[in-house]
Amino acid sequence: MTAPSAPSTPTGATGTTTAARPSGVTGAVGTARTRVEGVEKVTGAARYAGEIPFAELAHGWMVLSTIARGRIRAVHTEPVEAMPGVLTVLHHGDAPRLETDYIGALGRPDPIVRIFQDDRVPFVGWPVALVVAETSEQAREAAEALVVEYEEEPHDVSFSAGRPGTYTPENPGFDADTLKGDLAAQLAASAHVVDARYTTPEEHHSSMEPHAATARWDSGRLEIVDSNQGSRWVADELAKLFSLDPDSVRVRSEHVGGAFGSKGPRAHQILAAMAATALQRPVRVVTTRRQMFSLVGYRSPTAQRVRLGADADGRLRALSHEAQNLTSSMHEFIETSAALGRVLYDAEAHHTAHRVVRLDVPTPTWMRAPGEAPGSFALESALDELAEKCGVDPIALRVRNEPDVGPVSGLPFNSRNVLACFEEGARRFGWSARDPRPGIRREGRWLLGTGTAAATYTSGVAPSTASVTAETDGGFTVRITAADVGTGARTALTQIAADALEVAPERVHVRIADSDFGPAWVAGGSMGTRSWGWAVMHAARELRSQLAVNAEIPPQGLTVRADSAEAIAALPPQERHSFGAQFAEVAVDTATGEVRVRRMLGIFAAGRIVNPLTARSQLIGGMTWGLSMALHEEAVRDRRSGAHVGPDFGNYHVAANADVPLIEADWVDDPIPGDPVGVKGIGEIGIVGAAAAIANAVWHATGVRHRDLPIRPDRVLDAARPRSGSAEDGDA
């Protein structure tokens, strides 16, 4: 077990990182820079997928099922086809057959790609028809008039811990279970034991920009203008679905208004392509906000059980984390909530397990920090409960259980500075002045409390290709099928290329999000900047070398292309993760049930920070979402109909400006010895641990544990009422 390290130097007021840079660079990386496309976005010049004009553009409107399980008896298209402006109505009876049995770059596709292939209805909100008309208004009016007859079957949408039908994942793509040591024996030998159950609800991505795609045929190629997280990914999937040569599909996605895991191959792109093929003219399909609740994925609800056993001083003897989620009847998706403990804490007995149940619901998908976001709420809340039982400070407890190597894998960490995050965060948050007793601090009607939690998220990397061209005007053009989903990827890649070329960033122009630029990783898994930056860096350095050798010859558009696959394959086996420490202060009114977060601080260790300005924005955004997860977000299904109750922002609550307090995010130096790029992911770690820190702060304020998210006013009120029974003191 490692001793706590001295705190690394945090970033200063200028927002620049003090991490050492490779020699011979211009210093663009590590410098705060505004987004290269920022002016376009704030002036409205940046156009998104649903805004780009096309000649003879037609508009499609999806018709969704109103039953949760069954089959389609009939689609009465004749009256609708006679309505003004209607061009066609597509459904399972006349749609082209698709090749849906394939394995794509990210595994088997979401079953939504099987739309219009048969008469089955697997959930409420399944697309049953597409009405195409001259205008979107005409298409919507006709779609709402379309009559569809169903043969309804009994359905089941009820999720609960250990319910009948729960099973061990069949094809998880990862180790569903891990087991080290004798769990029962170590729990029995522990001086302190926590055995608690936690739940998180169904949550939705809710990106600001709805999903939209326009399809057209141009010179024998299918072209899609889309909003996605990976244009090559979408292009390859469409080529497989429509049995096309991969080179005959082009997908572009210039600007994306948020994605968070939901913007991959989806129904709207497929239907736009079907309609464009049928009509031989451009067709646009845009999802509505209500349609997004059933068509683009979501985070599954979870039911989790955490058991911790520790010696009298808080050193873990046993750690068990069991997590259950739901999936659709057609496809197995696992929310990897129990995987967090495989990285954060070691114990003599270490057990993690995942279980899943199939229901008549849409398939869940990746959503910002999949697994770690709900998993950290359970595990980090349980750690706080253990600290209380042991009479140990929550940060000190984590220090005592800091592992030397991966707790399950046994692999070394490429860098691990979580303790530095806690030390720096504790200093800035004023943690040393905290009275550990709950329910002590009061300010008028408000009870005040503070809480903390650890954060981690994997820092992976995937092969990508990139090209860099030396232009005759002295500038350089980078081409890579990256995606900027609001993260500032264009700007970060500009900085990486400038340093590799040893030129000013103003001489670099980055073009992205065009599948014609070649294979590249998607904007997901906190792997984008690291994966793309590696390929860009290699291409830029090689081009610089060639220009140096041929300095007397004008470049005349000299281009160098690089593929990072070989270099990535040579990486040694290691545990690679970003880390962080979350802190929160809350005020709770037990008379009204209101919980207000007063301040949040996150300190992170995430390798080399490319652009402090956009990095801080990403981290604050994740922490804000963690606040929203803790107090607001919850999608509810009606068991009788199988449908959502109020699938819109009037009923699905997210944190608004008035809910968000002062949030500070910063980082400590986190060099990665021997790593050629030095970059880790930051897109997701900001949300990890945030909800747990808030829940722990609510306990500190009130003395009541809340193990079910969100912490709604009614739950606070219910917990404050006197109750009888065998429940432990402090349970909610």
VOMI-994690 format. One record per residue (C-alpha): x negated, y, z negated. Coordinates in steps of 0.25 Angstrom, whole numbers, padded with zeros to 4 digits, always signed. Each point is the difference from the previous one (the first is absolute). Layout:
N
XYZ/...
***
This chain:
732
+0000+0000+0000/-0006+0013+0004/-0002+0012-0009/+0007+0013+0003/-0008+0008+0010/-0003+0014-0001/+0010+0009+0007/-0004+0003+0014/+0000+0014+0005/+0014+0004+0004/+0003+0009+0012/-0001+0015-0002/+0009+0011+0002/-0003+0000+0015/+0005-0013+0002/-0013-0006+0006/-0005-0014-0004/-0014-0001-0006/-0003-0014+0006/-0012-0001+0008/+0001+0001+0015/-0008-0008+0010/-0012+0008+0005/+0000+0007+0013/+0015+0005+0000/+0006+0013+0001/+0008-0001-0014/+0014+0001+0006/+0004-0013-0008/+0003+0005-0014/+0004+0014+0004/+0014+0004-0002/+0006+0003+0014/+0014+0004+0004/+0007-0009+0010/-0004+0001+0014/+0014+0000+0004/+0005+0008-0012/+0004+0012+0009/+0008-0008+0009/+0008-0006-0011/+0003+0013-0007/+0004+0007+0012/+0009-0011+0006/-0009-0003+0012/-0003-0014-0005/+0011-0008+0006/+0005-0014-0006/+0005-0012+0007/+0014+0004+0000/-0003+0014+0005/-0008-0002+0013/+0009+0003+0013/+0001-0009+0011/+0007+0002+0013/+0013-0008+0001/-0001-0004-0014/+0011-0009-0005/+0004-0003-0015/+0002-0013-0007/+0008-0001-0013/+0000-0013-0008/+0012-0007-0005/-0003-0007-0013/+0008-0012-0006/+0010+0002-0011/-0001-0014-0006/-0011-0007-0008/+0000-0013+0006/+0007-0007+0012/+0001+0001+0015/+0005+0009+0011/+0013-0004+0006/+0002+0011+0010/-0005+0013+0004/+0011+0008+0007/-0009+0009+0010/+0011+0004+0010/+0006+0011-0007/-0013+0006-0004/-0006-0001+0014/+0011+0008+0005/-0003+0012-0010/-0007+0013+0006/-0015-0002+0002/-0001-0014-0004/-0010-0007+0009/-0001-0014-0006/+0003-0009-0012/-0010-0010-0004/+0002-0012-0009/-0003-0015-0002/+0008-0004+0012/-0007+0008+0010/-0014+0004-0005/-0013-0006+0005/-0006-0012-0007/-0012+0003-0008/-0012-0009-0004/+0001+0002-0015/-0008-0013-0005/-0014+0006+0000/-0010+0004-0010/-0005+0015+0001/-0012+0007-0005/+0007+0001-0014/+0006-0013+0000/+0014-0004+0004/+0009+0012+0003/+0012+0004-0008/+0012-0007+0005/+0006+0013+0004/-0007-0003+0014/+0011-0011+0002/+0011+0010+0003/+0010-0003+0010/-0006-0014+0002/+0013-0007-0006/+0013+0002-0007/-0005-0002-0014/+0001+0012-0011/-0010-0002-0011/+0003+0013-0008/+0008+0012-0001/-0007+0010+0010/-0005-0010+0010/+0001+0007+0014/+0011-0006+0008/+0001+0009+0012/-0007+0012+0006/+0009+0011+0007/-0008+0008+0010/+0006+0013+0005/-0005+0013+0007/+0000+0008-0013/-0002-0005-0015/+0013+0006-0004/+0007-0008+0011/-0008-0013-0004/+0004+0002-0015/+0015+0002+0003/+0000-0012+0009/-0007-0008-0010/+0009+0004-0011/+0012-0005+0008/-0006-0013+0004/+0008-0012-0006/-0008-0012-0004/+0008-0013-0005/-0008-0009-0010/+0002-0013-0006/-0004+0002-0015/-0007-0010-0009/-0003+0001-0015/-0013+0008-0003/-0009+0001-0012/-0008+0013-0003/-0002-0001-0015/-0014+0000-0005/-0004-0003-0014/-0012-0007-0007/+0000-0015+0001/+0013-0001+0008/+0003-0013+0007/-0007-0001+0014/-0013+0007-0005/-0012-0008+0005/-0015+0001+0002/-0004+0007+0013/-0001-0010+0012/-0009+0009+0009/-0005+0012-0008/-0013+0003+0007/-0007+0001-0013/-0001-0008-0013/+0014+0000-0006/-0005-0005-0013/-0014+0000-0007/-0003-0008-0013/-0012+0001-0009/-0001-0006-0014/+0010-0006-0009/+0011+0011-0001/+0008-0007-0011/-0012-0002-0009/-0006+0014+0001/+0014+0006-0003/+0001-0009-0012/-0014+0004-0005/+0003+0015+0002/+0001+0010-0012/+0010+0009+0008/+0009-0004+0012/+0009+0008+0009/+0011-0008+0008/+0008+0010+0007/+0009+0001+0013/+0000+0012+0009/+0009+0003+0012/-0001+0010+0012/+0011+0003+0010/+0001+0000+0015/-0007+0012+0005/-0001+0007+0014/-0010+0007+0008/+0008+0012+0003/-0010+0006+0010/+0004+0014+0003/+0000-0003+0015/+0010-0011+0004/-0005-0011+0009/+0002+0004+0015/-0005-0006+0013/+0002+0004+0015/-0003-0011+0010/-0002+0002+0015/-0006-0008+0012/-0011+0008+0008/-0007-0006+0011/+0003-0015-0004/-0004+0003-0015/+0009+0000-0012/-0003+0013-0008/+0004+0003-0014/-0001+0013-0007/+0002-0004-0014/-0002+0004-0015/-0009-0011-0005/-0012-0005-0009/-0007-0006+0012/+0003+0002+0014/-0009-0012+0005/+0008-0009-0010/+0013+0004+0005/-0004-0001+0014/-0006-0014-0002/+0013-0005-0007/+0009+0006+0011/-0008-0007+0011/+0002-0013-0007/+0015+0002-0002/+0002+0004+0014/-0010-0010+0006/-0008+0011+0006/-0015+0001+0003/-0006+0008-0011/-0006+0010+0009/+0014+0003+0006/+0005+0006-0014/-0004+0014-0005/+0004+0006-0013/-0003+0014-0005/+0003+0006-0013/-0007+0014-0001/+0007+0005-0013/+0006-0008-0011/+0008+0006-0011/-0002-0011-0011/+0000-0015+0001/-0005-0007-0013/+0001-0014+0006/+0013+0001+0007/-0004+0005+0014/-0004-0013+0008/+0007-0008+0010/+0015+0003-0003/+0013-0001+0007/+0001+0014+0006/-0013-0002+0009/+0006-0014+0005/+0014+0006+0003/-0006+0012+0007/-0008-0009+0009/+0012-0009+0002/+0008+0012+0004/-0011+0006+0009/-0001-0013+0007/+0014-0001+0003/+0003+0014+0004/-0014+0003+0006/-0001+0014-0006/-0005+0005-0013/+0008-0004-0013/-0002+0005-0014/+0004-0007-0013/-0001+0008-0013/+0004-0007-0013/+0009+0008-0010/-0003+0002-0014/+0011-0010-0004/-0005-0011+0010/-0014+0001-0005/+0005-0006-0013/+0002-0014+0007/-0009+0001+0013/-0014+0004-0004/-0003-0008-0013/-0001+0003-0014/-0007-0004-0013/+0006-0012-0006/+0005+0001-0015/-0008-0008-0009/+0001-0008-0013/-0013-0002-0007/-0004-0006-0013/-0014+0003-0006/-0006-0008-0012/-0013+0006-0006/-0007-0007-0012/-0012+0007-0007/-0009-0001-0012/+0002+0009-0011/-0009+0011+0006/+0008-0001+0013/-0009-0008+0009/+0008-0008+0009/+0001-0015-0001/+0012-0002+0009/+0006+0007+0012/+0012-0005+0007/+0008+0008+0010/+0012-0006+0008/+0007+0008+0010/+0013-0003+0008/+0006+0007+0012/+0010-0002+0010/-0001-0002+0015/+0010-0002+0012/+0006-0013+0004/-0008+0001+0013/-0015+0004-0004/-0008-0002-0013/-0006+0013-0005/-0008+0000-0013/-0002+0013-0009/-0013-0004-0006/+0003+0007-0013/-0009-0010-0009/-0012+0002+0008/-0004+0012-0007/-0006-0008-0012/-0009-0008+0008/-0008+0013+0002/+0002+0008-0013/-0002-0009-0012/-0006-0013-0004/+0004-0011-0010/-0004-0014-0004/+0013-0004+0006/+0005+0008+0012/+0013-0004+0007/+0007+0007+0011/+0012-0005+0008/+0010+0005+0010/+0014-0005+0003/+0010+0004+0010/+0015-0002+0003/+0007+0001+0014/+0013+0008+0000/+0009+0006+0011/-0008+0013+0001/-0009+0007+0009/-0015-0004-0001/-0008+0008-0009/-0014+0006+0005/-0012+0007-0004/+0002+0013-0008/-0010+0009-0005/-0009-0009-0009/+0008-0013+0002/-0002-0009-0012/-0008+0010-0008/+0010+0011-0002/+0011-0009-0007/-0011-0010-0005/-0007+0012-0007/+0012+0004-0007/+0002-0014-0007/-0015-0003-0003/-0004+0014-0004/+0013+0002-0009/-0004-0014-0006/-0014+0005-0003/+0006+0012-0007/+0008-0009-0009/-0012-0009-0003/-0008+0013-0004/+0012+0003-0010/+0000-0014-0006/-0015+0000-0001/-0001+0014-0006/-0010+0004+0011/+0000+0012+0009/+0005-0003+0014/-0012+0004+0006/-0009-0007-0010/+0007-0013+0003/-0003+0001+0015/-0014+0003-0003/-0001-0013-0008/+0006-0008+0011/-0008+0006+0012/-0005-0012+0008/-0014-0001+0006/+0004-0008+0012/+0014-0003+0007/+0008-0007-0011/+0005-0010+0010/-0009+0000+0012/-0013+0001-0008/-0005+0009+0011/-0008+0013-0004/+0006+0013+0002/-0006+0009+0011/+0003+0012-0010/+0009+0001-0012/+0001+0013-0008/+0013-0001-0006/-0006+0003-0014/-0006+0013+0005/+0014+0003+0005/+0006-0002-0014/-0011+0008-0007/+0001+0012+0009/+0015-0001+0000/+0000-0001-0015/-0009+0012-0001/+0009+0009+0009/+0013-0005-0005/-0004+0003-0015/+0003-0015-0003/-0009+0000-0013/+0010+0010-0007/+0011-0010+0002/+0007-0006-0012/+0003-0014+0003/+0013-0001-0008/+0012+0000+0009/+0011+0010-0003/-0008+0010-0007/-0001+0012+0009/+0012+0009+0002/+0003+0013+0007/+0014+0005-0003/+0009-0011+0006/-0011-0007+0007/-0008-0011-0005/-0014+0000+0007/-0009-0012+0003/-0013-0003+0008/-0003-0013+0008/-0011-0006+0008/-0002-0011+0010/-0011-0006+0009/+0001+0000+0015/-0006-0009+0011/+0002-0003+0015/-0007-0008+0009/-0010+0007+0010/+0000-0009+0012/-0006+0002+0014/+0005-0005+0013/-0007+0000+0014/+0003+0011+0009/-0005+0006+0013/-0003+0015+0004/-0007+0007+0011/-0007+0014+0000/-0002+0008+0012/-0010+0011+0002/+0007+0011+0008/-0007+0009+0010/+0004+0012-0009/-0008-0004-0011/+0011-0006-0008/+0004-0015-0004/+0013-0007+0002/+0003-0012-0010/+0010-0010+0005/+0006-0010-0010/+0013-0007-0002/+0001+0006-0014/+0013+0006-0006/+0002+0012-0008/+0012-0002-0009/-0002+0013-0007/-0013-0004-0007/-0009+0009+0008/-0007-0011+0007/-0003+0009+0013/-0008+0009-0009/-0007-0011-0008/-0004-0007+0013/-0005+0014+0006/-0009+0002-0013/-0005-0015+0001/-0003+0002+0015/-0007+0014-0002/-0009-0006-0010/-0004-0012+0008/-0002+0009+0013/-0007+0011-0009/+0008+0011+0006/+0010+0010-0006/+0014-0006-0001/+0006+0011+0009/-0007-0007+0011/+0007-0013-0002/+0014-0003+0005/+0007-0013-0005/+0011-0006+0008/+0008-0011-0007/+0013-0009+0001/-0001-0005+0014/+0000-0015+0002/-0008+0002+0013/-0012+0004-0009/-0002-0014-0005/+0002-0009-0012/-0001+0007-0013/+0005-0003-0014/+0014+0006-0004/+0002+0011-0010/+0003-0009-0012/-0006-0007-0012/-0009+0012-0003/-0009-0005+0011/+0002+0010+0011/-0011+0010-0002/-0011-0010-0004/+0004-0009+0012/+0001+0011+0010/-0012+0008-0005/-0009-0012+0001/+0003-0002+0015/-0001+0016+0002/-0013+0001-0007/-0006-0012+0008/+0004+0006+0013/-0004+0014-0004/-0014-0004-0004/-0003-0009+0012/+0005+0012+0009/-0010+0009-0008/-0011-0010+0003/+0003-0001+0014/+0000+0015+0002/-0013+0002-0007/-0006-0010+0009/+0006+0007+0013/-0001+0014-0006/-0005+0006+0014/+0012-0006+0007/+0014+0007-0001/+0010-0010-0007/+0010+0001+0011/+0011-0006-0009/-0009-0011-0006/+0008-0009-0008/-0003-0011-0011/+0009-0010-0005/-0002-0007-0014/+0007-0012-0006/-0002-0002-0015/+0004-0015-0001/-0014-0005+0000/-0005+0009-0011/+0012-0002-0009/-0001-0015+0002/-0014+0001-0006/+0005+0007-0013/-0004-0009-0012/+0012-0006-0009/+0003+0011-0010/+0012+0005-0008/+0003+0013+0007/+0010+0010-0007/+0003+0014-0003/+0002+0003-0015/+0007+0011-0008/+0006+0004-0014/+0013+0006-0001/+0005+0010-0011/+0014+0006-0003/+0007+0008-0010/+0015+0000-0001/+0011+0007-0008/+0012-0008-0003/+0014+0005-0005/+0006-0012-0007/+0014+0008-0001/+0001+0001+0015/-0009-0011+0005/-0008+0009+0008/-0015-0003+0003/-0009+0011+0005/-0014-0002+0004/-0008+0012-0004/-0014-0003+0006/-0007-0011+0007/-0015-0003+0002/-0006-0010+0009/-0015-0003+0001/-0005-0009+0010/-0012-0008+0005/+0001-0001+0015/-0013+0000+0007/-0004+0011+0009/+0010+0011+0001/+0001+0004+0014/+0008+0012-0001/+0003+0005-0015/+0012+0009+0005/+0008-0011+0007/-0005-0011-0010/+0006+0008-0012/+0013+0002+0008/+0001-0015+0002/-0003-0003-0015/+0010+0010-0005/+0010-0005+0010/-0001-0014-0006/+0001+0004-0014/+0012+0008+0003/+0006-0013+0006/-0004-0007-0013/+0008+0010-0008/+0012-0002+0010/-0001-0015-0002/+0000+0002-0015/+0012+0009-0002/+0008+0000+0013/-0001-0010+0011/+0010-0012+0000/+0008-0006+0012/+0013-0007-0005/+0007-0011+0008/+0015-0003-0001/+0001-0015-0003/+0013-0001+0006/-0003+0006+0014/-0015-0002+0000/-0002+0014+0004/-0007+0012-0007/+0007+0009-0009/-0002+0014+0007/-0012-0003+0009/-0004+0015+0001/-0007+0011-0007/+0013+0004-0008/-0001-0014-0007/-0014-0004+0001/-0007+0010-0008/-0014+0004+0002/-0008+0010-0008/+0002+0014+0004/-0008+0012-0002/+0006+0003-0013/-0004-0014-0005/-0014+0001+0003/-0009+0007-0010/-0015+0004+0001/-0007-0012+0006/-0015+0000+0001/-0008-0010+0007/-0016-0001+0001/-0010-0010+0001/-0014-0005-0006/-0012-0003+0009/+0001-0015+0005/-0012-0003+0008/+0001-0014+0007/-0014-0006+0001/-0003-0006+0014/+0013+0004+0006/-0002+0007+0014/+0012+0008-0001/+0002+0002-0015/+0015+0004+0001/+0012-0007-0008/+0014+0002+0002/+0008+0010-0007/+0014+0000+0007/+0006-0009-0011/-0007+0000-0013/+0006+0013-0004/+0014-0007-0003/-0007-0012-0007/+0002+0001-0015/+0007+0013+0001/+0014-0006-0004/-0007-0008-0012/-0007+0013-0005/+0014+0007+0000/+0007-0012-0007/-0011-0001-0010/+0001+0015-0003/+0015-0002-0002/-0003-0011-0010/-0010+0010-0007/+0011+0011-0001/+0011-0009-0005/-0005-0013-0005/+0009-0007+0010/-0006-0009+0011/+0007+0001+0013/-0003-0013+0009/+0010+0003+0011/-0002+0011+0010/+0004+0010+0003/+0001+0006-0014/+0014+0006+0002/+0007+0009-0010/+0010-0011-0003/-0011-0009-0004/-0006+0010-0009/+0013+0003-0007/+0003-0015-0001/-0014-0003-0006/+0002+0012-0010/+0014-0006-0005/-0001-0009-0013/+0001-0015+0004/+0000-0013-0007/-0005-0014+0004/-0013-0007+0002/-0007+0009+0009/-0013+0005-0004/-0001+0014-0006/-0003+0010+0011/+0005-0008+0012/+0009+0006+0010/
***
